[in-house]
Amino acid sequence: MAFQITSILTLLVLCLAVVAADFVHFFVDTNFRTSGGHWIYNFSKSQFCINMGVFDDKVSSAQWRDLPQNGSFADNHALVAFYSGGNCTGTVRTWPTVEKNFPTDFALDGIDKQISSFMVWQTSNKVEEIAPDPRFLD
């Protein structure tokens, strides 16, 4: 009986840790609908460029949670940046990492189904590291 309770508590703690993870959630559809597909990227660090992989040029809306809030930009905020090119190049649009006013329709910002990479800007808009493109990993 004690083993079962311990196992259940361990499982509960693991589930809560996953739910509380920092992430960016991408949606193929507008308004965060999941019918066309969606992708959750667990955030690792700022100034780290992530290529969209199989979701390249397919995203129409996005949300995020628990990203760094403080940064070197307006009102001391960090920003999440979405790029039209791979390796964080091309046209870029940014949003403060505060958890409100998420982009519900990237068409309104001229980048619908054009996002190829993203990054959290905390100290600057400079890329310090680029994640390997998951489409080309051996």
C-alpha positions in Angstrom: 0.0 0.0 0.0 2.8 2.4 0.9 4.5 1.7 -2.4 1.3 2.5 -4.4 0.9 5.8 -2.6 4.5 6.7 -3.2 4.2 5.7 -6.8 1.1 7.8 -7.2 2.7 10.8 -5.5 5.8 10.5 -7.7 3.7 10.4 -10.8 1.7 13.4 -9.7 4.8 15.4 -9.0 6.2 14.5 -12.5 2.9 15.5 -14.1 2.9 18.9 -12.3 6.5 19.5 -13.4 5.6 18.9 -17.0 2.5 21.2 -16.8 4.5 24.0 -15.1 7.3 23.9 -17.7 8.3 27.0 -19.6 7.1 26.7 -23.2 6.1 28.3 -26.5 3.0 26.7 -28.0 2.5 27.0 -31.8 -0.8 26.4 -33.6 -1.3 25.8 -37.3 -4.8 27.4 -37.0 -5.6 30.9 -35.8 -7.0 31.6 -32.3 -5.0 28.7 -30.8 -7.2 26.0 -32.3 -5.5 22.6 -32.5 -7.5 20.9 -35.3 -4.8 21.6 -37.9 -1.9 20.6 -35.6 0.1 22.2 -32.9 3.6 22.0 -31.4 4.9 22.7 -27.9 8.6 23.7 -27.5 9.9 23.5 -24.0 11.9 26.7 -23.5 15.6 26.2 -22.6 17.4 29.6 -22.7 17.4 33.1 -24.1 19.4 34.1 -27.1 19.0 30.6 -28.4 17.5 30.3 -31.9 15.2 27.4 -32.6 14.2 26.4 -36.2 10.6 25.3 -36.7 11.4 22.0 -38.3 8.2 20.3 -39.6 6.2 23.4 -38.6 8.3 25.7 -40.9 5.9 28.1 -42.6 2.8 26.5 -41.1 2.1 28.5 -37.9 -0.9 31.0 -37.5 -1.0 31.7 -33.8 1.1 31.2 -30.6 1.0 31.3 -26.8 3.7 30.9 -24.2 4.2 30.5 -20.5 6.8 31.1 -17.9 9.3 32.7 -20.3 11.8 35.2 -18.8 10.0 38.4 -18.0 12.9 40.8 -17.4 15.1 42.0 -20.2 16.9 44.9 -21.9 14.0 46.1 -23.9 11.1 48.6 -23.4 9.9 48.7 -19.8 12.7 46.2 -18.9 10.9 43.4 -20.7 12.2 40.4 -22.5 10.7 39.7 -26.0 9.8 36.6 -27.9 10.8 37.0 -31.6 9.4 35.1 -34.6 11.4 35.1 -37.8 10.5 34.5 -41.5 13.8 32.9 -42.2 15.7 29.9 -40.7 18.4 30.5 -38.1 16.6 33.6 -36.8 17.0 35.7 -40.0 14.6 37.6 -42.2 11.5 39.5 -41.2 11.0 39.6 -37.5 8.0 40.4 -35.3 8.3 40.5 -31.5 6.0 40.4 -28.5 6.7 41.0 -24.8 7.0 37.7 -22.9 4.3 38.7 -20.5 1.4 36.3 -20.7 -1.3 38.5 -22.4 -2.1 39.7 -25.8 -0.8 36.6 -27.6 -0.7 36.7 -31.4 -4.0 35.0 -32.3 -3.6 35.5 -36.0 -0.2 36.1 -37.5 -1.8 37.4 -40.7 -2.6 40.6 -38.8 1.2 41.0 -38.5 2.1 40.0 -42.0 3.8 36.7 -41.1 1.0 34.1 -41.2 2.4 30.7 -42.2 5.8 32.4 -42.7 7.6 31.6 -39.4 10.7 29.5 -39.8 12.4 30.2 -36.4 12.0 31.9 -33.1 14.1 33.1 -30.1 13.6 34.8 -26.8 15.4 38.1 -26.6 16.5 38.9 -23.1 19.8 40.8 -23.2 19.8 41.7 -26.9 18.5 40.7 -30.3 21.7 38.8 -31.2 21.7 35.1 -31.7 24.3 33.4 -29.3 23.5 29.8 -30.3 21.4 28.0 -32.9 19.6 24.7 -32.2 20.2 22.0 -34.8 17.3 21.8 -37.3 15.4 18.7 -36.2 14.6 17.8 -39.9 18.3 17.2 -40.5 19.4 15.2 -37.5 20.9 11.8 -38.0 
